[in-house]
Amino acid sequence: MGKPDLSLKFVQQVLPKNQDQNFIYGMLAFPLLELGRMDEAERAARRGLAINKNDFWSQHNLCHVFQQECRFREATEFMESCSPSWEACTSFLLTHNWWHVAVCYLEAESPLCKVLEIYDHNIMKELEKSDCETAEVYLNGLGLLLRLFIRGHIDSAKERLTTLLDALKNESIWHVEWLLDLLILWALSSMGELKSAHNMLESLKSRVRLMDRNRQQAMQKAIKLAEAAYEYGKGDHMKVYDTLGPDFDALGYKMIGASDEQVDVFNEVWYTVLINAGETSKAIEILGKQIRKREGAPFLW
């Protein structure tokens, strides 16, 4: 994750001897879409599905293409038609696929109830399974709640965050994934659990200090993003702006191990921070550029 050019190189090395295997095309599609080669990614995903319509990774990657191209209705209809096959998925992929569906409904400005139904009944219900991978469920659940929060559905987001606080303060799920840590930092600080949030932030910094010099340098941006998530949860938009600087772009923070769609939530945070910090001209400039890339995304309007 975060090095799609390298991933693509590895897949291309083994592709010639695996051309009749569905899995190879899902593996091929993902780095292609992360590199912005959407037409090639779509062809690869569809080829995998032609071999096996229940290839979960090809399903997932075709949804990525639809989502990036603002083909939201196509994405939700396709993914919901595939969803009966997901019972065989891991907790991560099952809840992540439903996260994609929910985000597509959200981006298409569908009724809020559709998004909340997916959160309540398709993502968080996974916690009831005895073999559930808890951290992966929280990763996708919190990622959706942050998007709801940004879009002004604060009461709905906080109502659900309230039920998660004890679990999020449990250090056993800390440091499983960087993206999850950032989402937990936001969740705890936004709900006033500042002591736990501060402890987590300091723990992240301590872990980075134990890395070798090159790795430390690479992860300094991740620490800045963690500090920003903490301050955003507290509502200090000026501090977020000062922390990230005027030229922030979340796509430059892929070292946290997130896809373009996952990390893009921090760009959405950034747009609201710019406006609330009084940097209106900068916000208009950045949003104009984003609209030209994704004209069909109403949130950017």
Stockholm file with secondary structure:
# STOCKHOLM 1.0

chainA/1-301         MGKPDLSLKFVQQVLPKNQDQNFIYGMLAFPLLELGRMDEAERAARRGLAINKNDFWSQHNLCHVFQQECRFREATEFMESCSPSWEACTSFLLTHNWWHVAVCYLEAESPLCKVLEIYDHNIMKELEKSDCETAEVYLNGLGLLLRLFIRGHIDSAKERLTTLLDALKNESIWHVEWLLDLLILWALSSMGELKSAHNMLESLKSRVRLMDRNRQQAMQKAIKLAEAAYEYGKGDHMKVYDTLGPDFDALGYKMIGASDEQVDVFNEVWYTVLINAGETSKAIEILGKQIRKREGAPFLW
#=GR chainA/1-301 SS CCCHHHHHHHHHHHGGGCTTCHHHHHHHHHHHHHTTCHHHHHHHHHHHHHHCTTCHHHHHHHHHHHHHTTCHHHHHHHHHHHGGGGGGSCHHHHHHHHHHHHHHHHHTTCCHHHHHHHIIIIIGGGGGSTTCCHHHHHHHHHHHHHHHHHTTCHHHHHHHHHTTHHHHHCGGGTTSCHHHHHHHHHHHHHTTCHHHHHHHHHHHHHHHHTSCHHHHHHHHHHHHHHHHHHHHHHTCHHHHHHHHCTTCCGGGGGGGTCCHHHHHHHHHHHHHHHHHTTCHHHHHHHHHHHHHHCTTCGGGC
#=GC SS_cons         CCCHHHHHHHHHHHGGGCTTCHHHHHHHHHHHHHTTCHHHHHHHHHHHHHHCTTCHHHHHHHHHHHHHTTCHHHHHHHHHHHGGGGGGSCHHHHHHHHHHHHHHHHHTTCCHHHHHHHIIIIIGGGGGSTTCCHHHHHHHHHHHHHHHHHTTCHHHHHHHHHTTHHHHHCGGGTTSCHHHHHHHHHHHHHTTCHHHHHHHHHHHHHHHHTSCHHHHHHHHHHHHHHHHHHHHHHTCHHHHHHHHCTTCCGGGGGGGTCCHHHHHHHHHHHHHHHHHTTCHHHHHHHHHHHHHHCTTCGGGC
//
